[in-house]
Amino acid sequence: MSADNDLKLPPLNPADLSFDNNDASVARSGPIPVKTAEDLEQVFDVPVNVSAVLGSSKIAIGDLLQIVPGAVLELDRRVGEAIDIFVNERLVARGEVVVVEDRLGVTMTEIIKADR
């Protein structure tokens, strides 16, 4: 390409750009809008299924049928290891089991970012 045919670009103004997570390869023009809980108000009453999985185990059906109350079933997790928290069968977080008054609960310790 000759110098006469070179594409002329306007000068870049750094004030017009913002970068996400200090990643200079992702440029945006203009300010990034701030999201609040009020932006989600329309979905506040949508029911979701939340489950906290302590662990899993593979067992033969014959052995499963012989389990009685008080039997111990070994899981694939160790004591103190994080549990998985699913929302609508999608892993969204990891957490720990806690006791609140006389009930068990779960506290989230890590949010899992979904790759889409």
Backbone as XML, in Angstrom:
<?xml version="1.0"?>
<chain id="A" units="angstrom">
  <residue number="1" name="MET">
    <atom name="N" x="0.845" y="-1.169" z="0.000"/>
    <atom name="CA" x="0.000" y="0.000" z="0.000"/>
    <atom name="C" x="0.892" y="1.234" z="0.000"/>
  </residue>
  <residue number="2" name="SER">
    <atom name="N" x="0.607" y="2.192" z="-0.861"/>
    <atom name="CA" x="1.440" y="3.383" z="-0.934"/>
    <atom name="C" x="1.044" y="4.360" z="0.157"/>
  </residue>
  <residue number="3" name="ALA">
    <atom name="N" x="1.915" y="5.303" z="0.433"/>
    <atom name="CA" x="1.667" y="6.297" z="1.476"/>
    <atom name="C" x="0.459" y="7.157" z="1.139"/>
  </residue>
  <residue number="4" name="ASP">
    <atom name="N" x="0.160" y="7.344" z="-0.165"/>
    <atom name="CA" x="-0.981" y="8.162" z="-0.563"/>
    <atom name="C" x="-2.306" y="7.468" z="-0.248"/>
  </residue>
  <residue number="5" name="ASN">
    <atom name="N" x="-2.329" y="6.128" z="-0.187"/>
    <atom name="CA" x="-3.557" y="5.382" z="0.050"/>
    <atom name="C" x="-3.735" y="4.963" z="1.514"/>
  </residue>
  <residue number="6" name="ASP">
    <atom name="N" x="-2.830" y="5.367" z="2.407"/>
    <atom name="CA" x="-2.926" y="4.984" z="3.817"/>
    <atom name="C" x="-4.191" y="5.570" z="4.443"/>
  </residue>
  <residue number="7" name="LEU">
    <atom name="N" x="-4.812" y="4.778" z="5.277"/>
    <atom name="CA" x="-6.024" y="5.189" z="5.981"/>
    <atom name="C" x="-5.656" y="6.154" z="7.092"/>
  </residue>
  <residue number="8" name="LYS">
    <atom name="N" x="-6.303" y="7.291" z="7.133"/>
    <atom name="CA" x="-6.034" y="8.303" z="8.154"/>
    <atom name="C" x="-7.058" y="8.152" z="9.274"/>
  </residue>
  <residue number="9" name="LEU">
    <atom name="N" x="-6.610" y="7.916" z="10.497"/>
    <atom name="CA" x="-7.487" y="7.780" z="11.654"/>
    <atom name="C" x="-7.396" y="9.019" z="12.523"/>
  </residue>
  <residue number="10" name="PRO">
    <atom name="N" x="-8.514" y="9.401" z="13.167"/>
    <atom name="CA" x="-8.448" y="10.542" z="14.070"/>
    <atom name="C" x="-7.609" y="10.179" z="15.289"/>
  </residue>
  <residue number="11" name="PRO">
    <atom name="N" x="-7.048" y="11.179" z="15.968"/>
    <atom name="CA" x="-6.234" y="10.876" z="17.146"/>
    <atom name="C" x="-7.094" y="10.226" z="18.235"/>
  </residue>
  <residue number="12" name="LEU">
    <atom name="N" x="-6.488" y="9.320" z="18.995"/>
    <atom name="CA" x="-7.164" y="8.596" z="20.059"/>
    <atom name="C" x="-7.138" y="9.422" z="21.333"/>
  </residue>
  <residue number="13" name="ASN">
    <atom name="N" x="-8.319" y="9.609" z="21.935"/>
    <atom name="CA" x="-8.420" y="10.342" z="23.191"/>
    <atom name="C" x="-8.557" y="9.323" z="24.326"/>
  </residue>
  <residue number="14" name="PRO">
    <atom name="N" x="-7.566" y="9.134" z="25.195"/>
    <atom name="CA" x="-7.634" y="8.141" z="26.265"/>
    <atom name="C" x="-8.818" y="8.353" z="27.206"/>
  </residue>
  <residue number="15" name="ALA">
    <atom name="N" x="-9.324" y="9.562" z="27.326"/>
    <atom name="CA" x="-10.458" y="9.827" z="28.210"/>
    <atom name="C" x="-11.738" y="9.158" z="27.712"/>
  </residue>
  <residue number="16" name="ASP">
    <atom name="N" x="-11.803" y="8.806" z="26.418"/>
    <atom name="CA" x="-12.985" y="8.156" z="25.850"/>
    <atom name="C" x="-12.986" y="6.640" z="26.051"/>
  </residue>
  <residue number="17" name="LEU">
    <atom name="N" x="-11.925" y="6.100" z="26.617"/>
    <atom name="CA" x="-11.809" y="4.654" z="26.782"/>
    <atom name="C" x="-11.814" y="4.289" z="28.259"/>
  </residue>
  <residue number="18" name="SER">
    <atom name="N" x="-12.384" y="3.116" z="28.559"/>
    <atom name="CA" x="-12.254" y="2.549" z="29.898"/>
    <atom name="C" x="-11.901" y="1.088" z="29.728"/>
  </residue>
  <residue number="19" name="PHE">
    <atom name="N" x="-11.195" y="0.531" z="30.688"/>
    <atom name="CA" x="-10.720" y="-0.838" z="30.574"/>
    <atom name="C" x="-11.290" y="-1.672" z="31.699"/>
  </residue>
  <residue number="20" name="ASP">
    <atom name="N" x="-11.666" y="-2.911" z="31.378"/>
    <atom name="CA" x="-12.259" y="-3.848" z="32.320"/>
    <atom name="C" x="-11.156" y="-4.691" z="32.945"/>
  </residue>
  <residue number="21" name="ASN">
    <atom name="N" x="-11.044" y="-4.672" z="34.284"/>
    <atom name="CA" x="-10.056" y="-5.482" z="35.013"/>
    <atom name="C" x="-8.631" y="-5.210" z="34.546"/>
  </residue>
  <residue number="22" name="ASN">
    <atom name="N" x="-8.316" y="-3.968" z="34.253"/>
    <atom name="CA" x="-6.978" y="-3.582" z="33.817"/>
    <atom name="C" x="-6.533" y="-4.320" z="32.563"/>
  </residue>
  <residue number="23" name="ASP">
    <atom name="N" x="-7.455" y="-4.794" z="31.768"/>
    <atom name="CA" x="-7.142" y="-5.507" z="30.538"/>
    <atom name="C" x="-7.211" y="-4.518" z="29.386"/>
  </residue>
  <residue number="24" name="ALA">
    <atom name="N" x="-6.074" y="-4.088" z="28.907"/>
    <atom name="CA" x="-6.027" y="-3.062" z="27.861"/>
    <atom name="C" x="-6.541" y="-3.566" z="26.523"/>
  </residue>
  <residue number="25" name="SER">
    <atom name="N" x="-6.749" y="-4.885" z="26.378"/>
    <atom name="CA" x="-7.225" y="-5.403" z="25.097"/>
    <atom name="C" x="-8.731" y="-5.257" z="24.942"/>
  </residue>
  <residue number="26" name="VAL">
    <atom name="N" x="-9.461" y="-4.896" z="26.015"/>
    <atom name="CA" x="-10.908" y="-4.749" z="25.950"/>
    <atom name="C" x="-11.235" y="-3.273" z="26.155"/>
  </residue>
  <residue number="27" name="ALA">
    <atom name="N" x="-11.489" y="-2.559" z="25.077"/>
    <atom name="CA" x="-11.760" y="-1.131" z="25.155"/>
    <atom name="C" x="-13.249" y="-0.871" z="24.958"/>
  </residue>
  <residue number="28" name="ARG">
    <atom name="N" x="-13.765" y="0.093" z="25.710"/>
    <atom name="CA" x="-15.155" y="0.509" z="25.568"/>
    <atom name="C" x="-15.182" y="2.023" z="25.444"/>
  </residue>
  <residue number="29" name="SER">
    <atom name="N" x="-16.165" y="2.528" z="24.740"/>
    <atom name="CA" x="-16.293" y="3.973" z="24.678"/>
    <atom name="C" x="-17.399" y="4.409" z="25.620"/>
  </residue>
  <residue number="30" name="GLY">
    <atom name="N" x="-17.172" y="5.467" z="26.326"/>
    <atom name="CA" x="-18.171" y="5.996" z="27.244"/>
    <atom name="C" x="-18.140" y="5.314" z="28.599"/>
  </residue>
  <residue number="31" name="PRO">
    <atom name="N" x="-18.889" y="5.857" z="29.554"/>
    <atom name="CA" x="-18.896" y="5.292" z="30.902"/>
    <atom name="C" x="-19.663" y="3.974" z="30.958"/>
  </residue>
  <residue number="32" name="ILE">
    <atom name="N" x="-19.290" y="3.111" z="31.895"/>
    <atom name="CA" x="-19.958" y="1.835" z="32.105"/>
    <atom name="C" x="-21.103" y="2.064" z="33.089"/>
  </residue>
  <residue number="33" name="PRO">
    <atom name="N" x="-22.345" y="1.702" z="32.715"/>
    <atom name="CA" x="-23.463" y="1.942" z="33.627"/>
    <atom name="C" x="-23.343" y="1.070" z="34.870"/>
  </residue>
  <residue number="34" name="VAL">
    <atom name="N" x="-23.718" y="1.625" z="36.023"/>
    <atom name="CA" x="-23.663" y="0.912" z="37.288"/>
    <atom name="C" x="-24.987" y="0.176" z="37.487"/>
  </residue>
  <residue number="35" name="LYS">
    <atom name="N" x="-24.919" y="-1.130" z="37.788"/>
    <atom name="CA" x="-26.111" y="-1.945" z="38.018"/>
    <atom name="C" x="-26.377" y="-2.012" z="39.526"/>
  </residue>
  <residue number="36" name="THR">
    <atom name="N" x="-27.664" y="-1.987" z="39.897"/>
    <atom name="CA" x="-28.054" y="-2.109" z="41.300"/>
    <atom name="C" x="-29.103" y="-3.196" z="41.431"/>
  </residue>
  <residue number="37" name="ALA">
    <atom name="N" x="-29.435" y="-3.565" z="42.661"/>
    <atom name="CA" x="-30.457" y="-4.582" z="42.904"/>
    <atom name="C" x="-31.807" y="-4.141" z="42.353"/>
  </residue>
  <residue number="38" name="GLU">
    <atom name="N" x="-32.069" y="-2.857" z="42.310"/>
    <atom name="CA" x="-33.340" y="-2.355" z="41.779"/>
    <atom name="C" x="-33.511" y="-2.709" z="40.305"/>
  </residue>
  <residue number="39" name="ASP">
    <atom name="N" x="-32.409" y="-2.875" z="39.567"/>
    <atom name="CA" x="-32.488" y="-3.257" z="38.152"/>
    <atom name="C" x="-33.052" y="-4.659" z="37.983"/>
  </residue>
  <residue number="40" name="LEU">
    <atom name="N" x="-32.984" y="-5.488" z="39.023"/>
    <atom name="CA" x="-33.460" y="-6.869" z="38.964"/>
    <atom name="C" x="-34.829" y="-7.043" z="39.609"/>
  </residue>
  <residue number="41" name="GLU">
    <atom name="N" x="-35.470" y="-5.974" z="39.995"/>
    <atom name="CA" x="-36.734" y="-6.048" z="40.736"/>
    <atom name="C" x="-37.791" y="-6.895" z="40.023"/>
  </residue>
  <residue number="42" name="GLN">
    <atom name="N" x="-37.801" y="-6.924" z="38.708"/>
    <atom name="CA" x="-38.806" y="-7.678" z="37.955"/>
    <atom name="C" x="-38.675" y="-9.184" z="38.147"/>
  </residue>
  <residue number="43" name="VAL">
    <atom name="N" x="-37.507" y="-9.670" z="38.549"/>
    <atom name="CA" x="-37.324" y="-11.112" z="38.700"/>
    <atom name="C" x="-37.241" y="-11.555" z="40.155"/>
  </residue>
  <residue number="44" name="PHE">
    <atom name="N" x="-37.490" y="-10.656" z="41.093"/>
    <atom name="CA" x="-37.381" y="-10.995" z="42.514"/>
    <atom name="C" x="-38.325" y="-12.114" z="42.930"/>
  </residue>
  <residue number="45" name="ASP">
    <atom name="N" x="-39.475" y="-12.255" z="42.307"/>
    <atom name="CA" x="-40.434" y="-13.274" z="42.726"/>
    <atom name="C" x="-40.412" y="-14.527" z="41.851"/>
  </residue>
  <residue number="46" name="VAL">
    <atom name="N" x="-39.390" y="-14.682" z="41.016"/>
    <atom name="CA" x="-39.259" y="-15.884" z="40.194"/>
    <atom name="C" x="-38.675" y="-17.002" z="41.071"/>
  </residue>
  <residue number="47" name="PRO">
    <atom name="N" x="-39.389" y="-18.130" z="41.193"/>
    <atom name="CA" x="-38.874" y="-19.211" z="42.039"/>
    <atom name="C" x="-37.696" y="-19.943" z="41.374"/>
  </residue>
  <residue number="48" name="VAL">
    <atom name="N" x="-36.714" y="-20.320" z="42.190"/>
    <atom name="CA" x="-35.568" y="-21.090" z="41.718"/>
    <atom name="C" x="-35.330" y="-22.247" z="42.686"/>
  </residue>
  <residue number="49" name="ASN">
    <atom name="N" x="-34.726" y="-23.298" z="42.187"/>
    <atom name="CA" x="-34.400" y="-24.456" z="43.008"/>
    <atom name="C" x="-32.941" y="-24.347" z="43.430"/>
  </residue>
  <residue number="50" name="VAL">
    <atom name="N" x="-32.689" y="-24.234" z="44.736"/>
    <atom name="CA" x="-31.331" y="-24.122" z="45.270"/>
    <atom name="C" x="-31.006" y="-25.419" z="46.006"/>
  </residue>
  <residue number="51" name="SER">
    <atom name="N" x="-29.856" y="-26.011" z="45.691"/>
    <atom name="CA" x="-29.443" y="-27.221" z="46.396"/>
    <atom name="C" x="-27.970" y="-27.117" z="46.772"/>
  </residue>
  <residue number="52" name="ALA">
    <atom name="N" x="-27.647" y="-27.599" z="47.956"/>
    <atom name="CA" x="-26.275" y="-27.638" z="48.445"/>
    <atom name="C" x="-25.855" y="-29.099" z="48.510"/>
  </residue>
  <residue number="53" name="VAL">
    <atom name="N" x="-24.840" y="-29.461" z="47.753"/>
    <atom name="CA" x="-24.423" y="-30.858" z="47.641"/>
    <atom name="C" x="-23.204" y="-31.082" z="48.542"/>
  </residue>
  <residue number="54" name="LEU">
    <atom name="N" x="-23.392" y="-31.934" z="49.540"/>
    <atom name="CA" x="-22.313" y="-32.247" z="50.472"/>
    <atom name="C" x="-21.271" y="-33.168" z="49.850"/>
  </residue>
  <residue number="55" name="GLY">
    <atom name="N" x="-21.686" y="-33.965" z="48.886"/>
    <atom name="CA" x="-20.789" y="-34.902" z="48.235"/>
    <atom name="C" x="-21.602" y="-35.934" z="47.479"/>
  </residue>
  <residue number="56" name="SER">
    <atom name="N" x="-20.922" y="-36.876" z="46.865"/>
    <atom name="CA" x="-21.624" y="-37.926" z="46.133"/>
    <atom name="C" x="-20.899" y="-39.244" z="46.343"/>
  </residue>
  <residue number="57" name="SER">
    <atom name="N" x="-21.574" y="-40.320" z="45.956"/>
    <atom name="CA" x="-21.018" y="-41.656" z="46.106"/>
    <atom name="C" x="-21.634" y="-42.565" z="45.057"/>
  </residue>
  <residue number="58" name="LYS">
    <atom name="N" x="-20.875" y="-43.538" z="44.576"/>
    <atom name="CA" x="-21.406" y="-44.545" z="43.667"/>
    <atom name="C" x="-21.609" y="-45.817" z="44.482"/>
  </residue>
  <residue number="59" name="ILE">
    <atom name="N" x="-22.782" y="-46.402" z="44.327"/>
    <atom name="CA" x="-23.119" y="-47.579" z="45.098"/>
    <atom name="C" x="-24.001" y="-48.492" z="44.250"/>
  </residue>
  <residue number="60" name="ALA">
    <atom name="N" x="-23.816" y="-49.782" z="44.406"/>
    <atom name="CA" x="-24.637" y="-50.745" z="43.669"/>
    <atom name="C" x="-26.065" y="-50.722" z="44.214"/>
  </residue>
  <residue number="61" name="ILE">
    <atom name="N" x="-27.040" y="-50.979" z="43.363"/>
    <atom name="CA" x="-28.443" y="-50.959" z="43.781"/>
    <atom name="C" x="-28.694" y="-51.944" z="44.918"/>
  </residue>
  <residue number="62" name="GLY">
    <atom name="N" x="-28.088" y="-53.119" z="44.856"/>
    <atom name="CA" x="-28.251" y="-54.104" z="45.927"/>
    <atom name="C" x="-27.789" y="-53.566" z="47.266"/>
  </residue>
  <residue number="63" name="ASP">
    <atom name="N" x="-26.643" y="-52.848" z="47.278"/>
    <atom name="CA" x="-26.138" y="-52.244" z="48.521"/>
    <atom name="C" x="-27.032" y="-51.101" z="48.970"/>
  </residue>
  <residue number="64" name="LEU">
    <atom name="N" x="-27.548" y="-50.338" z="48.023"/>
    <atom name="CA" x="-28.435" y="-49.227" z="48.349"/>
    <atom name="C" x="-29.699" y="-49.716" z="49.050"/>
  </residue>
  <residue number="65" name="LEU">
    <atom name="N" x="-30.235" y="-50.834" z="48.599"/>
    <atom name="CA" x="-31.456" y="-51.380" z="49.192"/>
    <atom name="C" x="-31.228" y="-51.910" z="50.607"/>
  </residue>
  <residue number="66" name="GLN">
    <atom name="N" x="-29.977" y="-52.161" z="50.984"/>
    <atom name="CA" x="-29.679" y="-52.690" z="52.307"/>
    <atom name="C" x="-29.358" y="-51.601" z="53.324"/>
  </residue>
  <residue number="67" name="ILE">
    <atom name="N" x="-29.374" y="-50.336" z="52.911"/>
    <atom name="CA" x="-29.078" y="-49.239" z="53.843"/>
    <atom name="C" x="-30.222" y="-49.100" z="54.841"/>
  </residue>
  <residue number="68" name="VAL">
    <atom name="N" x="-29.859" y="-48.979" z="56.115"/>
    <atom name="CA" x="-30.847" y="-48.833" z="57.186"/>
    <atom name="C" x="-30.578" y="-47.511" z="57.894"/>
  </residue>
  <residue number="69" name="PRO">
    <atom name="N" x="-31.553" y="-47.001" z="58.646"/>
    <atom name="CA" x="-31.315" y="-45.769" z="59.420"/>
    <atom name="C" x="-30.099" y="-45.928" z="60.331"/>
  </residue>
  <residue number="70" name="GLY">
    <atom name="N" x="-29.249" y="-44.919" z="60.317"/>
    <atom name="CA" x="-28.034" y="-44.961" z="61.122"/>
    <atom name="C" x="-26.819" y="-45.451" z="60.356"/>
  </residue>
  <residue number="71" name="ALA">
    <atom name="N" x="-27.018" y="-45.982" z="59.149"/>
    <atom name="CA" x="-25.890" y="-46.454" z="58.349"/>
    <atom name="C" x="-25.067" y="-45.262" z="57.867"/>
  </residue>
  <residue number="72" name="VAL">
    <atom name="N" x="-23.785" y="-45.477" z="57.659"/>
    <atom name="CA" x="-22.879" y="-44.427" z="57.194"/>
    <atom name="C" x="-22.596" y="-44.648" z="55.713"/>
  </residue>
  <residue number="73" name="LEU">
    <atom name="N" x="-22.794" y="-43.621" z="54.929"/>
    <atom name="CA" x="-22.523" y="-43.672" z="53.492"/>
    <atom name="C" x="-21.334" y="-42.759" z="53.223"/>
  </residue>
  <residue number="74" name="GLU">
    <atom name="N" x="-20.251" y="-43.331" z="52.727"/>
    <atom name="CA" x="-19.037" y="-42.548" z="52.482"/>
    <atom name="C" x="-19.209" y="-41.686" z="51.240"/>
  </residue>
  <residue number="75" name="LEU">
    <atom name="N" x="-18.860" y="-40.401" z="51.358"/>
    <atom name="CA" x="-18.961" y="-39.457" z="50.247"/>
    <atom name="C" x="-17.574" y="-39.142" z="49.698"/>
  </residue>
  <residue number="76" name="ASP">
    <atom name="N" x="-17.533" y="-38.467" z="48.567"/>
    <atom name="CA" x="-16.264" y="-38.140" z="47.914"/>
    <atom name="C" x="-15.628" y="-36.844" z="48.421"/>
  </residue>
  <residue number="77" name="ARG">
    <atom name="N" x="-16.118" y="-36.303" z="49.519"/>
    <atom name="CA" x="-15.576" y="-35.068" z="50.097"/>
    <atom name="C" x="-15.003" y="-35.350" z="51.473"/>
  </residue>
  <residue number="78" name="ARG">
    <atom name="N" x="-14.067" y="-34.514" z="51.886"/>
    <atom name="CA" x="-13.475" y="-34.618" z="53.213"/>
    <atom name="C" x="-14.152" y="-33.621" z="54.151"/>
  </residue>
  <residue number="79" name="VAL">
    <atom name="N" x="-14.047" y="-33.869" z="55.432"/>
    <atom name="CA" x="-14.592" y="-32.949" z="56.429"/>
    <atom name="C" x="-13.913" y="-31.594" z="56.246"/>
  </residue>
  <residue number="80" name="GLY">
    <atom name="N" x="-14.706" y="-30.525" z="56.204"/>
    <atom name="CA" x="-14.174" y="-29.178" z="56.046"/>
    <atom name="C" x="-13.993" y="-28.741" z="54.607"/>
  </residue>
  <residue number="81" name="GLU">
    <atom name="N" x="-14.146" y="-29.652" z="53.671"/>
    <atom name="CA" x="-14.016" y="-29.301" z="52.253"/>
    <atom name="C" x="-15.264" y="-28.538" z="51.805"/>
  </residue>
  <residue number="82" name="ALA">
    <atom name="N" x="-15.099" y="-27.620" z="50.878"/>
    <atom name="CA" x="-16.209" y="-26.799" z="50.388"/>
    <atom name="C" x="-17.285" y="-27.667" z="49.745"/>
  </residue>
  <residue number="83" name="ILE">
    <atom name="N" x="-18.535" y="-27.255" z="49.902"/>
    <atom name="CA" x="-19.660" y="-27.940" z="49.263"/>
    <atom name="C" x="-20.072" y="-27.156" z="48.027"/>
  </residue>
  <residue number="84" name="ASP">
    <atom name="N" x="-20.729" y="-27.823" z="47.090"/>
    <atom name="CA" x="-21.190" y="-27.169" z="45.861"/>
    <atom name="C" x="-22.604" y="-26.649" z="46.057"/>
  </residue>
  <residue number="85" name="ILE">
    <atom name="N" x="-22.864" y="-25.447" z="45.555"/>
    <atom name="CA" x="-24.185" y="-24.838" z="45.634"/>
    <atom name="C" x="-24.700" y="-24.658" z="44.209"/>
  </residue>
  <residue number="86" name="PHE">
    <atom name="N" x="-25.845" y="-25.276" z="43.953"/>
    <atom name="CA" x="-26.446" y="-25.245" z="42.620"/>
    <atom name="C" x="-27.727" y="-24.419" z="42.655"/>
  </residue>
  <residue number="87" name="VAL">
    <atom name="N" x="-27.982" y="-23.665" z="41.590"/>
    <atom name="CA" x="-29.260" y="-22.985" z="41.380"/>
    <atom name="C" x="-29.789" y="-23.489" z="40.053"/>
  </residue>
  <residue number="88" name="ASN">
    <atom name="N" x="-30.987" y="-24.098" z="40.105"/>
    <atom name="CA" x="-31.575" y="-24.714" z="38.911"/>
    <atom name="C" x="-30.580" y="-25.633" z="38.206"/>
  </residue>
  <residue number="89" name="GLU">
    <atom name="N" x="-29.933" y="-26.487" z="38.996"/>
    <atom name="CA" x="-29.003" y="-27.508" z="38.510"/>
    <atom name="C" x="-27.736" y="-26.947" z="37.866"/>
  </residue>
  <residue number="90" name="ARG">
    <atom name="N" x="-27.438" y="-25.667" z="38.086"/>
    <atom name="CA" x="-26.208" y="-25.060" z="37.576"/>
    <atom name="C" x="-25.340" y="-24.659" z="38.762"/>
  </residue>
  <residue number="91" name="LEU">
    <atom name="N" x="-24.072" y="-25.088" z="38.737"/>
    <atom name="CA" x="-23.135" y="-24.743" z="39.799"/>
    <atom name="C" x="-22.907" y="-23.238" z="39.801"/>
  </residue>
  <residue number="92" name="VAL">
    <atom name="N" x="-23.214" y="-22.582" z="40.923"/>
    <atom name="CA" x="-23.056" y="-21.128" z="41.000"/>
    <atom name="C" x="-22.092" y="-20.687" z="42.097"/>
  </residue>
  <residue number="93" name="ALA">
    <atom name="N" x="-21.862" y="-21.567" z="43.090"/>
    <atom name="CA" x="-21.008" y="-21.157" z="44.197"/>
    <atom name="C" x="-20.491" y="-22.370" z="44.953"/>
  </residue>
  <residue number="94" name="ARG">
    <atom name="N" x="-19.537" y="-22.102" z="45.832"/>
    <atom name="CA" x="-19.072" y="-23.094" z="46.800"/>
    <atom name="C" x="-19.228" y="-22.457" z="48.172"/>
  </residue>
  <residue number="95" name="GLY">
    <atom name="N" x="-19.399" y="-23.302" z="49.163"/>
    <atom name="CA" x="-19.619" y="-22.752" z="50.488"/>
    <atom name="C" x="-19.301" y="-23.729" z="51.597"/>
  </residue>
  <residue number="96" name="GLU">
    <atom name="N" x="-19.714" y="-23.362" z="52.809"/>
    <atom name="CA" x="-19.482" y="-24.165" z="54.001"/>
    <atom name="C" x="-20.796" y="-24.359" z="54.731"/>
  </residue>
  <residue number="97" name="VAL">
    <atom name="N" x="-20.913" y="-25.509" z="55.381"/>
    <atom name="CA" x="-22.085" y="-25.780" z="56.199"/>
    <atom name="C" x="-21.921" y="-25.028" z="57.519"/>
  </residue>
  <residue number="98" name="VAL">
    <atom name="N" x="-22.991" y="-24.363" z="57.956"/>
    <atom name="CA" x="-22.992" y="-23.638" z="59.228"/>
    <atom name="C" x="-24.223" y="-24.050" z="60.030"/>
  </residue>
  <residue number="99" name="VAL">
    <atom name="N" x="-24.183" y="-23.832" z="61.339"/>
    <atom name="CA" x="-25.327" y="-24.091" z="62.195"/>
    <atom name="C" x="-25.878" y="-22.745" z="62.634"/>
  </residue>
  <residue number="100" name="VAL">
    <atom name="N" x="-27.180" y="-22.523" z="62.370"/>
    <atom name="CA" x="-27.869" y="-21.307" z="62.768"/>
    <atom name="C" x="-28.983" y="-21.721" z="63.710"/>
  </residue>
  <residue number="101" name="GLU">
    <atom name="N" x="-28.838" y="-21.359" z="64.987"/>
    <atom name="CA" x="-29.727" y="-21.838" z="66.046"/>
    <atom name="C" x="-29.720" y="-23.364" z="66.011"/>
  </residue>
  <residue number="102" name="ASP">
    <atom name="N" x="-30.814" y="-24.028" z="65.722"/>
    <atom name="CA" x="-30.831" y="-25.492" z="65.702"/>
    <atom name="C" x="-30.975" y="-26.043" z="64.281"/>
  </residue>
  <residue number="103" name="ARG">
    <atom name="N" x="-30.638" y="-25.231" z="63.278"/>
    <atom name="CA" x="-30.790" y="-25.660" z="61.880"/>
    <atom name="C" x="-29.451" y="-25.563" z="61.155"/>
  </residue>
  <residue number="104" name="LEU">
    <atom name="N" x="-29.343" y="-26.390" z="60.107"/>
    <atom name="CA" x="-28.159" y="-26.308" z="59.248"/>
    <atom name="C" x="-28.381" y="-25.250" z="58.180"/>
  </residue>
  <residue number="105" name="GLY">
    <atom name="N" x="-27.321" y="-24.589" z="57.799"/>
    <atom name="CA" x="-27.378" y="-23.599" z="56.726"/>
    <atom name="C" x="-26.100" y="-23.676" z="55.913"/>
  </residue>
  <residue number="106" name="VAL">
    <atom name="N" x="-26.019" y="-22.846" z="54.903"/>
    <atom name="CA" x="-24.845" y="-22.799" z="54.036"/>
    <atom name="C" x="-24.438" y="-21.350" z="53.869"/>
  </residue>
  <residue number="107" name="THR">
    <atom name="N" x="-23.161" y="-21.093" z="53.994"/>
    <atom name="CA" x="-22.642" y="-19.765" z="53.699"/>
    <atom name="C" x="-21.789" y="-19.860" z="52.441"/>
  </residue>
  <residue number="108" name="MET">
    <atom name="N" x="-21.971" y="-18.931" z="51.515"/>
    <atom name="CA" x="-21.206" y="-18.939" z="50.264"/>
    <atom name="C" x="-19.828" y="-18.347" z="50.519"/>
  </residue>
  <residue number="109" name="THR">
    <atom name="N" x="-18.807" y="-19.063" z="50.064"/>
    <atom name="CA" x="-17.435" y="-18.585" z="50.222"/>
    <atom name="C" x="-16.791" y="-18.249" z="48.886"/>
  </residue>
  <residue number="110" name="GLU">
    <atom name="N" x="-17.372" y="-18.745" z="47.789"/>
    <atom name="CA" x="-16.805" y="-18.512" z="46.458"/>
    <atom name="C" x="-17.930" y="-18.524" z="45.433"/>
  </residue>
  <residue number="111" name="ILE">
    <atom name="N" x="-17.999" y="-17.510" z="44.614"/>
    <atom name="CA" x="-18.966" y="-17.463" z="43.522"/>
    <atom name="C" x="-18.282" y="-18.006" z="42.273"/>
  </residue>
  <residue number="112" name="ILE">
    <atom name="N" x="-18.958" y="-18.910" z="41.575"/>
    <atom name="CA" x="-18.414" y="-19.515" z="40.361"/>
    <atom name="C" x="-18.928" y="-18.721" z="39.170"/>
  </residue>
  <residue number="113" name="LYS">
    <atom name="N" x="-18.027" y="-18.172" z="38.401"/>
    <atom name="CA" x="-18.404" y="-17.388" z="37.227"/>
    <atom name="C" x="-18.649" y="-18.335" z="36.057"/>
  </residue>
  <residue number="114" name="ALA">
    <atom name="N" x="-19.814" y="-18.239" z="35.453"/>
    <atom name="CA" x="-20.174" y="-19.132" z="34.342"/>
    <atom name="C" x="-19.488" y="-18.691" z="33.070"/>
  </residue>
  <residue number="115" name="ASP">
    <atom name="N" x="-18.973" y="-19.667" z="32.315"/>
    <atom name="CA" x="-18.406" y="-19.397" z="30.995"/>
    <atom name="C" x="-19.493" y="-19.560" z="29.966"/>
  </residue>
  <residue number="116" name="ARG">
    <atom name="N" x="-19.807" y="-18.519" z="29.249"/>
    <atom name="CA" x="-20.869" y="-18.584" z="28.239"/>
    <atom name="C" x="-20.311" y="-18.316" z="26.879"/>
  </residue>
</chain>
